Amino acid sequence: MAQLIVSGGRPLEGEVAISGAKNAALPILAAALLAEQPVTIDNLPDLKDITTSIELLDALGCRCQRLDSHSWRIDAGSAERVVAPYELVVKMRASILVLGPLLARHGRAEVSFPGGCAIGSRPVDLHLRGLEMMGAVIEIDGGYIKAQVPAGRLRGSHILMDVVSVGATENLMMAAVLAQGQTVIENAAREPEIVDLAHCLNAWGARVSGAGSNRLVIDGVAALSGGRYTVMPDRIETGTFLAAALATRGRVRTTHTDPTTLEAVLLKMQEAGAEVSCGSDWIELDSRGCAIRAVDFRTAPYPAFPTDMQSQLMAVNATAEGSAMIHETIFENRLMQAQELNRMGAKITVEGHTALVKGVAQLRGAPVRASDLRASAGLVIAALAASGETIIDRVYHIDRGYERIEEKLQGLGATIVRRDSPETEAS
């Protein structure tokens, strides 16, 4: 098992290129199952979750060809398997996204209940109810979701989701693409990754409108023809590097990114006291010599402050002037990094879904352990700002969402290395 060893206390300085968005790439890979002709997907991040998705597509009978480190050609034309096996699905929650495409294309599917980060309950009820409204018959048997379409083809439906769900919106949108008639999804998620999936589907021959609003309209087509698509930049990776610059009182320019997808985060960084400037595909944050203030924020669905940036801004608040309240409204277990930050000298009190952060003058390096993907990023940021050495265990979490993070940080002047943990070496 790998560790990251960070010697902190130095401001980050320089330019870093942002990778493709993992949260956009995963549903787009699942969407490849819908196409009868080959698809080529570019700007895929080189991550564990992407590798797992490719393995899952291969297990379903797709022919997958790696063109380079960030491009894959997927041919699902002759793919006829409909069972998504437990040993792959349990690795990654996004595997549930093959359910809708399999049902739409083949009329049946068996998908194991998904795994992923332990940040709280993320039920699939919304996915299943929506598919049932489109004509699917679903039963749960032995840890598998077993679904079939007695009529042979899903039918369009009017679906009102009880709560906003990114995954359910993606799954139902993909299922509706090949359904007979029109599907309307009300209270749909509005995230930029939803928009990217819609653009991809339309590029391959679908008819999706309304992406970016809370009402999606999908007119079913007989087949998708395939084609080529480039995944959007990763807004969370962008925000993470900007937060690292803020916490270390440095200056970082992120390139190959999209400022329009991060407005809520950038506003909070400016409120904290940083200077933020943007171009069409870059964002620069300069906090050199700034008195950084702690900022209150509440996570909520897009376009509000994203839950995936909560731990990173908690780390910034831990070293800022004053106190701030953080309200986590999306996942019930997503404040777990607070106790690890406190091991580094932070003053964070958690009550329910709320954290009170009292800024301290200096964090101190310490051995800490990552609990999930975004908590890992928060610990890395805290370690970069801290004095002395921090050892971060369980960094396999961070490899699920950040491509070569230590190399990118080294390019910004950070002292950070990866090594096998002593337990791994001993075994």
Secondary structure as the mmCIF struct_conf table of DSSP 4:
data_model
#
loop_
_struct_conf.conf_type_id
_struct_conf.id
_struct_conf.beg_label_comp_id
_struct_conf.beg_label_asym_id
_struct_conf.beg_label_seq_id
_struct_conf.end_label_comp_id
_struct_conf.end_label_asym_id
_struct_conf.end_label_seq_id
STRN STRN1 ALA A 2 SER A 7
STRN STRN2 GLU A 13 ALA A 17
HELX_LH_PP_P HELX_LH_PP_P1 ILE A 18 SER A 19
STRN STRN3 GLY A 20 GLY A 20
HELX_LH_PP_P HELX_LH_PP_P2 ALA A 21 ALA A 21
HELX_RH_AL_P HELX_RH_AL_P1 LYS A 22 ALA A 31
HELX_RH_3T_P HELX_RH_3T_P1 ALA A 32 LEU A 34
STRN STRN4 ALA A 35 ALA A 35
BEND BEND1 GLU A 36 GLN A 37
STRN STRN5 VAL A 39 ASP A 42
BEND BEND2 ASN A 43 ASN A 43
HELX_RH_AL_P HELX_RH_AL_P2 LYS A 48 ALA A 59
TURN_TY1_P TURN_TY1_P1 LEU A 60 GLY A 61
STRN STRN6 ARG A 63 ASP A 68
TURN_TY1_P TURN_TY1_P2 SER A 69 HIS A 70
STRN STRN7 SER A 71 ASP A 75
TURN_TY1_P TURN_TY1_P3 GLY A 77 SER A 78
STRN STRN8 VAL A 83 ALA A 84
HELX_RH_AL_P HELX_RH_AL_P3 TYR A 86 VAL A 89
TURN_TY1_P TURN_TY1_P4 VAL A 90 LYS A 91
HELX_RH_3T_P HELX_RH_3T_P2 ARG A 93 VAL A 98
HELX_RH_AL_P HELX_RH_AL_P4 LEU A 99 HIS A 106
BEND BEND3 GLY A 107 GLY A 107
STRN STRN9 ARG A 108 SER A 112
HELX_LH_PP_P HELX_LH_PP_P3 PHE A 113 PRO A 114
BEND BEND4 ILE A 119 GLY A 120
HELX_RH_AL_P HELX_RH_AL_P5 ASP A 125 MET A 133
TURN_TY1_P TURN_TY1_P5 MET A 134 GLY A 135
STRN STRN10 VAL A 137 ASP A 141
TURN_TY1_P TURN_TY1_P6 GLY A 142 GLY A 143
STRN STRN11 TYR A 144 GLN A 148
TURN_TY1_P TURN_TY1_P7 PRO A 150 ALA A 151
BEND BEND5 GLY A 152 ARG A 153
STRN STRN12 ARG A 155 ARG A 155
STRN STRN13 HIS A 158 LEU A 160
BEND BEND6 ASP A 162 VAL A 163
HELX_RH_AL_P HELX_RH_AL_P6 VAL A 166 VAL A 177
TURN_TY1_P TURN_TY1_P8 LEU A 178 LEU A 178
BEND BEND7 ALA A 179 ALA A 179
STRN STRN14 GLN A 180 GLN A 180
BEND BEND8 GLY A 181 GLY A 181
STRN STRN15 GLN A 182 GLU A 186
TURN_TY1_P TURN_TY1_P9 ASN A 187 ASN A 187
HELX_RH_AL_P HELX_RH_AL_P7 PRO A 192 ALA A 203
TURN_TY1_P TURN_TY1_P10 TRP A 204 GLY A 205
STRN STRN16 VAL A 208 SER A 209
TURN_TY1_P TURN_TY1_P11 ALA A 211 GLY A 212
BEND BEND9 SER A 213 ASN A 214
STRN STRN17 ARG A 215 ASP A 219
BEND BEND10 ALA A 222 ALA A 222
STRN STRN18 LEU A 224 LEU A 224
STRN STRN19 GLY A 227 THR A 230
HELX_LH_PP_P HELX_LH_PP_P4 VAL A 231 MET A 232
STRN STRN20 PRO A 233 PRO A 233
HELX_RH_AL_P HELX_RH_AL_P8 ARG A 235 ALA A 247
TURN_TY1_P TURN_TY1_P12 THR A 248 ARG A 249
STRN STRN21 ARG A 251 THR A 255
BEND BEND11 HIS A 256 HIS A 256
HELX_RH_3T_P HELX_RH_3T_P3 PRO A 259 THR A 261
HELX_RH_AL_P HELX_RH_AL_P9 GLU A 263 ALA A 272
TURN_TY1_P TURN_TY1_P13 GLY A 273 GLY A 273
STRN STRN22 GLU A 275 CYS A 278
BEND BEND12 SER A 280 ASP A 281
STRN STRN23 TRP A 282 ASP A 286
TURN_TY1_P TURN_TY1_P14 ARG A 288 GLY A 289
STRN STRN24 ARG A 293 ARG A 293
STRN STRN25 PHE A 297 ARG A 298
STRN STRN26 THR A 299 THR A 299
BEND BEND13 PRO A 301 PRO A 301
TURN_TY1_P TURN_TY1_P15 TYR A 302 PRO A 303
BEND BEND14 ALA A 304 ALA A 304
STRN STRN27 PHE A 305 PHE A 305
HELX_RH_3T_P HELX_RH_3T_P4 THR A 307 MET A 309
HELX_RH_AL_P HELX_RH_AL_P10 GLN A 310 ALA A 318
TURN_TY1_P TURN_TY1_P16 THR A 319 THR A 319
BEND BEND15 ALA A 320 ALA A 320
STRN STRN28 GLU A 321 GLU A 321
BEND BEND16 GLY A 322 GLY A 322
STRN STRN29 SER A 323 HIS A 327
BEND BEND17 ILE A 330 ILE A 330
TURN_TY1_P TURN_TY1_P17 GLU A 332 MET A 336
HELX_RH_AL_P HELX_RH_AL_P11 GLN A 337 ARG A 343
TURN_TY1_P TURN_TY1_P18 MET A 344 GLY A 345
STRN STRN30 LYS A 347 GLU A 351
TURN_TY1_P TURN_TY1_P19 GLY A 352 HIS A 353
STRN STRN31 THR A 354 LYS A 358
BEND BEND18 ALA A 361 ALA A 361
STRN STRN32 ARG A 364 ARG A 364
STRN STRN33 PRO A 367 ARG A 369
BEND BEND19 ASP A 372 ASP A 372
HELX_RH_AL_P HELX_RH_AL_P12 LEU A 373 ALA A 385
BEND BEND20 ALA A 386 ALA A 386
STRN STRN34 SER A 387 SER A 387
BEND BEND21 GLY A 388 GLY A 388
STRN STRN35 GLU A 389 ASP A 393
TURN_TY1_P TURN_TY1_P20 VAL A 395 HIS A 397
HELX_RH_3T_P HELX_RH_3T_P5 ILE A 398 ARG A 400
TURN_TY1_P TURN_TY1_P21 GLY A 401 GLY A 401
TURN_TY1_P TURN_TY1_P22 GLU A 403 ARG A 404
HELX_RH_AL_P HELX_RH_AL_P13 ILE A 405 GLN A 410
TURN_TY1_P TURN_TY1_P23 GLY A 411 GLY A 413
STRN STRN36 THR A 415 ASP A 420
HELX_RH_AL_P HELX_RH_AL_P14 PRO A 422 ALA A 426
#
